[in-house]
């Protein structure tokens, strides 16, 4: 695990709806930089091993979606879910989950996750390289607080889900002093 204090500078490959394209897949690629996503904002980020996986689909994403308004009321500008999946998978997962508030950010090549020091081998599950589960508050690209699940390791036989959950994040935000730059 790498100890970072700022989110890494990367370019994310996302898709956006573009009605001028027509057809059943009216989307175009849109590059989004770290600065565009995190610059000048206070953002909650949570990262998980994969779209459509059990804990991610039944607990992790749904609870952040459920508590979205509470995060906003505490001065959070956005809630972002990062996963080492491509934009098409993230879109379909969000659609299947009914995600309306949480922004699903694809890290298809795992570059952001690797530079965060959170890329792990999950070949024991047939996943290949994926993100370790964690959550953080990012304030204008600076990591204000990070919660990393225990037992970080390649091919970990378990999938800890104790501290990156929405309720832990909400409890932190309720007691944290809002930095002057955001207040």
C-alpha positions as semicolon CSV with decimal commas, in nm:
position;residue;x (nm);y (nm);z (nm)
1;X;0,000;0,000;0,000
2;X;0,130;0,344;-0,092
3;X;0,063;0,632;0,147
4;X;-0,063;0,916;-0,070
5;X;-0,185;1,256;0,044
6;X;-0,332;1,373;-0,288
7;X;-0,544;1,190;-0,541
8;X;-0,327;1,092;-0,838
9;X;-0,342;1,281;-1,166
10;X;-0,503;1,053;-1,421
11;X;-0,743;1,074;-1,713
12;X;-1,058;0,867;-1,668
13;X;-1,232;0,725;-1,976
14;X;-1,601;0,787;-1,921
15;X;-1,907;0,785;-2,145
16;X;-2,177;1,045;-2,170
17;X;-2,514;1,038;-2,339
18;X;-2,515;1,218;-2,675
19;X;-2,853;1,219;-2,849
20;X;-2,691;1,341;-3,173
21;X;-2,543;0,992;-3,214
22;X;-2,879;0,815;-3,230
23;X;-2,937;0,441;-3,221
24;X;-2,955;0,212;-2,921
25;X;-2,619;0,324;-2,780
26;X;-2,620;0,707;-2,795
27;X;-2,300;0,757;-2,598
28;X;-1,963;0,907;-2,672
29;X;-1,633;0,885;-2,489
30;X;-1,542;1,172;-2,264
31;X;-1,208;1,207;-2,091
32;X;-1,231;1,349;-1,740
33;X;-0,925;1,452;-1,544
34;X;-0,859;1,423;-1,174
35;X;-0,871;1,803;-1,155
36;X;-1,215;1,816;-1,320
37;X;-1,356;1,556;-1,084
38;X;-1,193;1,658;-0,755
39;X;-1,065;2,013;-0,799
40;X;-1,235;2,278;-0,584
41;X;-1,478;2,027;-0,433
42;X;-1,519;1,821;-0,118
43;X;-1,602;1,471;-0,237
44;X;-1,671;1,133;-0,079
45;X;-1,511;0,848;-0,273
46;X;-1,551;0,479;-0,215
47;X;-1,378;0,209;-0,410
48;X;-1,478;-0,150;-0,444
49;X;-1,360;-0,468;-0,620
50;X;-1,621;-0,481;-0,894
51;X;-1,958;-0,396;-1,036
52;X;-2,221;-0,670;-1,007
53;X;-2,034;-0,845;-0,724
54;X;-2,232;-0,948;-0,412
55;X;-2,123;-0,708;-0,134
56;X;-2,075;-0,420;-0,379
57;X;-2,428;-0,464;-0,516
58;X;-2,620;-0,550;-0,201
59;X;-2,453;-0,321;0,053
60;X;-2,170;-0,092;-0,056
61;X;-2,327;0,109;-0,342
62;X;-2,690;0,093;-0,221
63;X;-2,610;0,240;0,121
64;X;-2,411;0,530;-0,025
65;X;-2,701;0,595;-0,261
66;X;-2,945;0,581;0,032
67;X;-2,744;0,828;0,245
68;X;-2,663;1,066;-0,043
69;X;-2,881;1,354;0,084
70;X;-2,720;1,331;0,428
71;X;-2,374;1,358;0,271
72;X;-2,487;1,661;0,072
73;X;-2,629;1,823;0,388
74;X;-2,284;1,789;0,547
75;X;-2,117;1,989;0,270
76;X;-2,021;1,709;0,032
77;X;-2,037;1,813;-0,334
78;X;-2,041;1,463;-0,483
79;X;-2,031;1,096;-0,392
80;X;-1,818;0,888;-0,628
81;X;-1,780;0,513;-0,661
82;X;-1,455;0,398;-0,825
83;X;-1,407;0,047;-0,960
84;X;-1,158;-0,119;-1,192
85;X;-1,428;-0,178;-1,452
86;X;-1,484;-0,017;-1,791
87;X;-1,738;0,257;-1,856
88;X;-1,987;0,018;-2,020
89;X;-1,994;-0,217;-1,721
90;X;-2,023;0,073;-1,476
91;X;-2,312;0,221;-1,678
92;X;-2,504;-0,108;-1,688
93;X;-2,441;-0,173;-1,318
94;X;-2,565;0,175;-1,226
95;X;-2,874;0,119;-1,438
96;X;-2,939;-0,222;-1,278
97;X;-2,884;-0,074;-0,929
98;X;-3,105;0,229;-0,995
99;X;-2,816;0,458;-0,894
100;X;-2,933;0,816;-0,940
101;X;-2,700;1,013;-0,713
102;X;-2,367;0,833;-0,679
103;X;-2,137;0,900;-0,975
104;X;-1,992;0,569;-1,098
105;X;-1,637;0,641;-1,209
106;X;-1,474;0,373;-1,423
107;X;-1,105;0,307;-1,370
108;X;-1,087;0,061;-1,657
109;X;-0,708;0,032;-1,669
110;X;-0,669;0,051;-1,291
111;X;-0,436;0,351;-1,322
112;X;-0,602;0,560;-1,051
113;X;-0,628;0,257;-0,823
114;X;-0,263;0,161;-0,882
115;X;-0,142;0,515;-0,814
116;X;-0,351;0,520;-0,495
117;X;-0,161;0,208;-0,388
118;X;-0,484;0,009;-0,375
119;X;-0,450;-0,227;-0,673
120;X;-0,448;-0,589;-0,559
121;X;-0,446;-0,926;-0,732
122;X;-0,778;-1,104;-0,689
123;X;-0,694;-1,392;-0,923
124;X;-0,802;-1,633;-0,649
125;X;-1,157;-1,515;-0,730
126;X;-1,104;-1,497;-1,106
127;X;-1,108;-1,115;-1,097
128;X;-0,748;-1,037;-1,191
129;X;-0,625;-0,697;-1,073
130;X;-0,889;-0,501;-0,881
131;X;-0,926;-0,233;-0,619
132;X;-0,896;-0,301;-0,249
133;X;-1,204;-0,172;-0,067
134;X;-1,159;0,178;0,081
135;X;-1,334;0,512;0,118
136;X;-1,205;0,866;0,154
137;X;-1,295;1,231;0,173
138;X;-1,113;1,436;-0,090
139;X;-1,097;1,813;-0,046
140;X;-0,972;1,994;-0,359
141;X;-0,759;1,693;-0,461
142;X;-0,614;1,652;-0,109
143;X;-0,706;1,338;0,085
144;X;-0,864;1,462;0,406
145;X;-0,947;1,120;0,553
146;X;-0,916;0,764;0,428
147;X;-1,064;0,440;0,559
148;X;-0,886;0,127;0,431
149;X;-1,024;-0,219;0,495
150;X;-0,801;-0,448;0,704
151;X;-0,596;-0,741;0,573
152;X;-0,483;-0,562;0,254
153;X;-0,309;-0,830;0,045
154;X;-0,301;-0,996;-0,294
155;X;-0,538;-1,294;-0,314
156;X;-0,685;-1,220;0,028
157;X;-0,915;-1,512;0,115
158;X;-1,174;-1,274;0,263
159;X;-1,340;-0,952;0,149
160;X;-1,336;-0,724;0,455
161;X;-1,618;-0,470;0,466
162;X;-1,587;-0,297;0,803
163;X;-1,472;0,065;0,754
164;X;-1,533;0,169;0,392
165;X;-1,908;0,159;0,436
166;X;-2,139;0,460;0,409
167;X;-2,228;0,466;0,777
168;X;-1,864;0,490;0,888
169;X;-1,813;0,775;0,642
170;X;-2,128;0,953;0,760
171;X;-2,019;0,923;1,125
172;X;-1,680;1,075;1,036
173;X;-1,839;1,365;0,848
174;X;-2,074;1,443;1,136
175;X;-1,779;1,493;1,370
176;X;-1,522;1,639;1,129
177;X;-1,452;2,008;1,117
178;X;-1,520;2,139;0,771
179;X;-1,195;2,285;0,636
180;X;-1,203;2,662;0,594
181;X;-1,159;2,639;0,217
182;X;-1,490;2,455;0,188
183;X;-1,695;2,629;0,458
